[in-house]
Amino acid sequence: MLTTNIEKTKVVVAGVDAQKFNFDYAISELKELAFANNMTVSATITQKLDNPVAGTYFGKGKLEELKQLCEHKDVQTVVLNDELTPTQIRNIEKITELKVIDRTELILEIFAQRAKTKQATLQVGLARLQYALPRLHPSENTLDQQRGGSGFANRGAGETKLEINRRTIQKEITRIKRQLADIEQTTFTQRQERQKSDLPKVALVGYTNAGKSSTMNALIKAFIKNQEDKAVFEKDMLFATLDTSVRQIRLPHHREFILSDTVGFVSRLPHNLVEAFKATLLEAKEADLIIQVVDYSDPNYREMMATTAEVLKEIGANEVPMILAFNKADKTDTPYPQINSDEIIYSAIEKPSILQFSEFIQKQIFKDYETVDLKIPASDGKTLAYLQGKTEIISQEIEEADFYIKAVINPNDKIWLKDYLK
């Protein structure tokens, strides 16, 4: 069978170092994003400035250097490390005769390729339209101003193509928002049903490619029968999945919880994307526990943690209890698995790590569970069946017509079982 390889687009990565963040890390990340978008980075060019130039981002000399570098490398596209204004993009393209893609557009392109479900596709589509709307410009449309009839009776006929394009995009934005509202109502109903289940809710969050999906699949493999049907998509690339996956994990001793795997983050995630995905990220906001999965093998993992904290704050999830899970320890010299207070160092690809990881979760979400002594009449089969099927029974004895049971129960169960407490 013949296989065809999609030709990668050659690009030059460029940026202004205004010393407002870790610039080397940002450029390194930009290269990873370019790779994720099927691009090959031929060269990198940077300039130190207090602030990017208002009209052209780079200084004139640096723009000429950029143009010559691209000619030498036979490159027609430059990827820039910031979100540029429409004017900056047009001026750079005019001066250099290159195609310009800024950081935001690059991320939006990646998200568009990764979107699989209807909700994710609509969310990305909305963000792309919101990005495009202020970037429409008369230079991209012949003004072609038509004369209408006398007075204002035929005013619509005199609209420019620019105005028509704006109106078309605004209508499409309105249409997508309506569709998303319908989908979000459905997911809201599903979340309400999960909340009624009284099971603890745990959300995996973190930087893209930190290993959230790998961690979820490892837990599924360890604790769910027929796990092939429950596994979530995972791949070693940025933004492998954009959809929130939800699974019910049943641990030993009838310990169950709801686990969700959310979309990964990246530094300076476009605001429109955060807004678009807020409904999806509600799984994190409404969780009883957030587990921030961190790629411990990445030298920039602390910057990644800071990015995650920023996004959690933006979606209002920063008050939810959180533990830190430092994944990929197998790629470091650090001993693992090990637990330190509210942190765990582990490897999602090794079963001993995952078993200790599950125990760590249990200590967090079941810490309010209590060991109690109960006296249950033998005639109360419903209560006995509930305890035997839903709780951890430590011991059980029968005396005459009563069951004497020592069990570990949750606070809600203790309320309705109060008449059975010894």
C-alpha positions in Angstrom: 0.0 0.0 0.0 1.3 3.4 -0.9 1.5 6.0 1.8 1.6 9.7 1.2 3.3 12.1 3.6 1.8 15.5 4.0 4.4 18.0 3.2 5.3 20.2 6.1 5.2 24.0 5.8 8.6 25.6 6.3 8.5 28.6 8.7 10.7 31.0 10.5 9.8 31.5 14.1 10.3 35.1 15.4 9.5 37.2 18.4 10.2 40.4 20.4 11.9 39.9 23.8 10.3 42.6 25.9 11.5 40.8 29.1 7.9 40.4 30.4 8.1 36.6 30.7 10.5 33.7 30.2 11.3 34.5 26.5 13.5 31.4 25.8 10.7 29.1 27.1 8.1 31.0 25.1 10.1 30.6 21.9 10.7 26.9 22.6 7.0 26.4 23.1 6.2 28.3 19.9 8.4 25.8 18.0 6.5 23.0 19.6 3.2 24.6 18.6 4.5 25.0 15.0 5.5 21.3 14.9 2.0 20.4 16.2 0.6 22.4 13.2 2.6 20.3 10.7 5.3 23.0 10.3 9.1 22.7 10.1 11.1 25.5 11.8 13.9 26.5 9.5 15.3 29.3 11.6 14.6 31.6 14.6 15.0 35.4 14.7 14.5 37.6 17.7 14.9 41.3 18.8 15.2 42.8 22.3 12.9 45.8 22.7 11.2 47.5 25.7 8.0 47.1 23.8 7.1 45.8 20.3 6.9 48.6 17.7 3.3 49.8 17.5 2.9 49.6 13.7 5.3 46.9 12.7 6.1 44.8 15.8 9.8 44.7 14.9 12.0 47.6 14.1 12.6 48.4 10.4 16.1 46.9 10.4 15.0 43.7 11.9 12.2 43.4 9.4 14.7 43.7 6.6 16.8 41.0 8.3 13.8 38.8 8.6 13.0 39.2 4.9 16.5 38.3 3.8 16.6 35.3 6.2 13.4 33.9 4.7 14.7 34.4 1.2 17.9 32.6 2.1 15.9 29.7 3.7 13.3 29.6 0.9 10.6 30.3 3.5 7.3 32.1 2.7 5.8 32.0 6.2 6.8 33.6 9.5 5.3 32.6 12.9 5.3 35.3 15.5 5.4 34.8 19.3 2.7 37.3 20.2 -0.9 38.2 19.3 -0.5 41.0 16.8 -2.8 43.8 15.9 -4.4 43.7 12.4 -2.3 46.7 11.4 1.0 45.1 12.5 0.2 41.9 10.5 -0.7 43.9 7.4 2.4 46.1 7.6 4.8 43.1 8.2 3.3 41.3 5.2 3.6 44.4 3.0 7.2 45.1 3.9 8.5 41.5 3.9 6.1 40.0 1.3 5.7 37.0 3.7 2.7 35.3 5.1 2.4 36.2 8.8 0.8 33.9 11.4 0.7 35.2 15.0 0.6 33.0 18.1 -3.1 33.2 18.6 -3.9 32.2 15.0 -1.4 29.3 15.2 -3.2 27.9 18.4 -6.6 28.4 16.7 -5.4 26.4 13.7 -4.2 23.5 15.9 -7.5 23.5 17.8 -9.4 23.5 14.6 -7.5 20.3 13.4 -8.0 18.5 16.8 -11.7 19.3 17.3 -13.7 16.0 16.9 -17.0 16.4 18.6 -19.7 18.9 17.6 -19.2 20.9 20.7 -15.5 21.3 20.3 -15.9 22.1 16.6 -18.4 24.8 17.4 -16.3 26.2 20.3 -13.2 26.5 18.1 -15.2 27.9 15.2 -16.6 30.6 17.5 -13.1 31.6 18.7 -11.8 31.8 15.1 -14.6 34.0 14.0 -14.1 36.3 17.0 -10.4 36.5 16.2 -11.2 37.2 12.5 -13.9 39.9 13.0 -11.6 42.8 14.0 -9.1 41.8 11.4 -11.3 42.4 8.4 -9.8 45.2 6.3 -10.9 47.1 3.2 -7.6 46.2 1.5 -8.9 42.6 1.4 -12.1 43.6 -0.3 -12.6 45.9 -3.3 -14.6 48.8 -1.9 -17.0 48.4 -4.9 -19.3 51.0 -3.3 -22.5 50.8 -5.2 -24.8 53.7 -5.6 -28.3 53.0 -4.5 -31.4 54.9 -5.4 -32.1 58.4 -4.3 -32.3 59.2 -0.6 -32.0 56.3 2.0 -34.7 54.0 0.5 -32.0 51.6 -0.9 -29.3 52.1 1.7 -28.5 48.4 2.0 -27.4 48.3 -1.7 -24.6 50.8 -0.9 -22.8 48.6 1.7 -19.2 47.8 1.1 -18.0 44.2 0.9 -16.3 44.8 4.2 -19.6 45.6 5.9 -21.2 42.6 4.3 -18.4 40.4 5.5 -18.7 41.8 9.0 -22.4 41.2 9.0 -22.0 37.7 7.8 -19.5 36.9 10.5 -21.6 38.4 13.2 -24.6 36.3 12.1 -22.5 33.2 12.1 -21.3 34.0 15.6 -24.9 34.4 16.8 -25.8 31.1 15.1 -22.9 29.2 16.8 -23.7 30.7 20.2 -27.3 29.4 19.9 -26.1 25.9 19.0 -23.6 25.9 21.8 -26.3 27.0 24.3 -28.4 24.0 23.3 -25.4 21.6 23.7 -24.4 23.2 27.0 -28.0 22.8 28.3 -27.6 19.0 27.6 -24.2 18.8 29.3 -25.6 20.8 32.2 -28.3 18.3 32.7 -25.8 15.5 32.5 -23.6 17.2 35.2 -26.7 17.6 37.4 -27.4 13.8 37.1 -23.8 13.1 38.1 -24.1 15.4 41.1 -27.3 13.5 42.2 -25.2 10.3 42.3 -23.5 11.5 45.5 -20.1 10.3 44.1 -17.0 12.4 44.6 -16.0 14.3 41.5 -12.3 14.5 40.5 -11.0 16.6 37.6 -7.6 16.1 35.9 -6.2 19.5 34.7 -2.9 20.7 33.5 -0.6 21.7 30.6 -1.2 20.1 27.3 0.8 16.8 26.9 1.4 16.5 30.6 -0.1 13.0 30.7 -3.7 13.6 31.8 -5.2 11.1 29.3 -2.4 8.6 30.0 -3.2 8.8 33.7 -6.9 8.4 33.1 -6.4 5.4 30.9 -4.1 3.8 33.5 -6.8 4.1 36.1 -9.4 2.8 33.7 -7.1 -0.2 32.9 -6.5 -0.9 36.6 -10.0 -0.6 37.9 -12.6 -0.9 35.1 -13.7 -4.2 33.4 -14.0 -4.0 29.6 -11.6 -1.0 29.8 -11.1 -1.0 26.0 -14.6 0.6 25.6 -13.8 3.2 28.2 -10.2 4.3 27.2 -9.8 7.9 26.1 -7.6 9.1 23.2 -4.0 9.7 24.0 -1.0 10.7 21.9 2.4 12.3 22.5 1.5 15.7 21.0 0.1 19.1 22.0 -3.7 19.2 22.3 -4.2 15.6 21.4 -7.8 16.0 22.5 -10.1 19.0 23.1 -13.0 17.2 24.7 -13.8 16.5 28.3 -14.0 12.8 29.0 -15.9 11.5 32.0 -15.6 8.0 33.5 -16.8 6.3 36.7 -13.9 4.7 38.6 -14.7 1.8 41.0 -11.9 1.1 43.4 -11.7 -1.8 45.9 -14.0 -1.7 48.9 -16.9 -0.1 46.9 -15.0 3.2 46.7 -16.3 5.0 43.6 -15.7 8.4 42.1 -16.3 10.4 38.9 -13.1 11.2 37.0 -13.0 13.8 34.2 -10.1 14.6 31.8 -10.2 18.2 30.6 -8.6 20.1 27.6 -4.9 20.9 28.1 -3.6 24.4 28.6 -0.8 26.4 27.1 0.9 29.7 28.1 -1.0 32.8 26.9 -4.0 30.7 25.8 -6.1 33.0 23.6 -8.8 34.6 25.6 -11.5 33.7 23.1 -10.6 30.1 23.4 -10.8 30.2 27.2 -14.2 31.9 26.9 -15.3 29.4 24.3 -14.3 26.4 26.4 -15.6 27.6 29.7 -18.6 25.4 29.6 -16.3 22.4 28.9 -14.1 23.3 31.8 -17.0 23.5 34.3 -16.1 19.9 35.1 -13.1 21.3 36.9 -15.0 24.2 38.5 -17.6 21.8 39.9 -15.2 19.1 41.1 -14.6 18.1 44.7 -10.9 17.7 43.9 -8.7 19.0 41.1 -5.6 17.0 40.3 -3.0 19.1 38.4 -1.0 16.8 36.3 2.5 18.1 35.6 5.2 16.9 33.2 8.0 16.6 35.8 10.6 15.8 33.1 10.1 19.1 31.4 12.6 21.8 32.6 9.9 24.4 32.3 7.3 22.6 34.4 7.1 25.5 37.0 6.0 27.9 34.2 3.5 25.3 33.1 2.1 25.1 36.6 1.8 28.9 36.7 -0.1 28.9 33.4 -2.5 26.2 34.7 -3.1 28.3 37.9 -4.0 31.4 35.7 -6.5 29.5 33.6 -8.1 27.9 36.7 -8.5 31.4 38.2 -10.0 32.7 35.0 -12.7 30.0 35.0 -13.4 30.4 38.7 -12.0 27.0 39.7 -9.1 28.3 41.9 -11.0 27.7 45.1 -11.4 24.0 44.5 -9.1 21.8 46.6 -6.1 20.7 44.5 -3.3 18.2 44.6 -0.2 18.1 42.4 0.6 15.0 40.4 4.2 15.1 39.0 4.0 12.7 36.1 6.8 11.2 33.8 9.1 10.6 36.8 10.5 7.7 34.8 12.3 10.3 32.6 14.0 11.8 35.6 16.5 10.7 38.3 13.9 11.3 41.1 12.8 8.2 43.0 9.1 7.3 42.5 6.4 6.7 43.3 6.5 8.9 46.4 4.0 11.1 48.2 4.7 14.3 50.0 1.8 16.0 51.7 -0.5 17.1 48.8 1.9 16.0 46.1 2.7 12.8 44.3 5.6 11.9 42.0 4.7 9.0 39.7 4.7 7.6 36.2 1.4 7.0 34.5 2.9 4.1 32.4 3.8 2.0 35.4 1.2 0.1 37.4 2.9 0.4 40.9 2.7 4.2 40.4 -0.9 4.1 39.4 -1.9 1.9 42.4 -0.2 4.4 44.7 -1.8 7.2 42.8 -5.2 5.7 43.4 -4.5 5.4 47.1 -3.4 9.0 47.2 -6.7 10.1 45.6 -8.7 7.9 48.1 -7.0 9.6 51.0 -8.1 13.0 49.6 -11.7 12.4 48.5 -12.7 9.9 51.2 -11.0 11.6 54.2 -14.4 12.4 55.7 -15.5 8.8 55.7 -15.9 7.3 59.1 -15.7 3.8 60.7 -18.9 3.2 62.6 -20.6 0.3 64.5 -24.1 -0.5 63.3 -26.9 -2.7 64.5 -29.2 -3.7 61.7 -32.4 -5.8 62.1 -32.2 -8.9 59.9 -35.6 -7.9 58.6 -34.3 -4.7 57.1 -33.0 -6.3 53.9 -32.8 -3.1 52.0 -30.3 -1.4 54.4 -28.3 -4.6 54.7 -28.1 -4.9 50.9 -27.0 -1.2 50.6 -24.2 -1.6 53.2 -22.9 -4.8 51.6 -23.0 -3.4 48.1 -21.9 0.2 48.6 -19.7 0.4 51.7 -16.5 -1.2 53.0 -17.5 -3.7 55.7 -14.7 -4.4 58.2 -16.6 -7.0 60.2 -20.0 -8.6 60.4 -21.6 -10.8 63.1 -25.2 -12.1 63.5 -26.8 -12.3 67.0 -30.3 -13.6 67.1 -32.3 -11.3 64.7 -29.7 -8.6 64.3 -26.6 -7.9 62.2 -23.7 -6.2 64.0 -21.7 -4.5 61.3 -18.5 -2.4 61.5 -18.4 -0.4 58.2 -16.7 2.7 56.6 -19.4 5.1 55.5 -19.6 8.6 54.0 -21.0 11.6 55.9 -24.3 11.5 54.0 -24.9 7.8 54.9 -24.2 8.6 58.5 -27.2 11.0 58.6 -29.8 8.4 57.5 -28.2 5.6 59.4 -28.2 7.5 62.7 -30.9 5.2 64.2 -28.7 2.2 63.6 -25.5 3.6 65.2 -24.4 1.8 68.3 
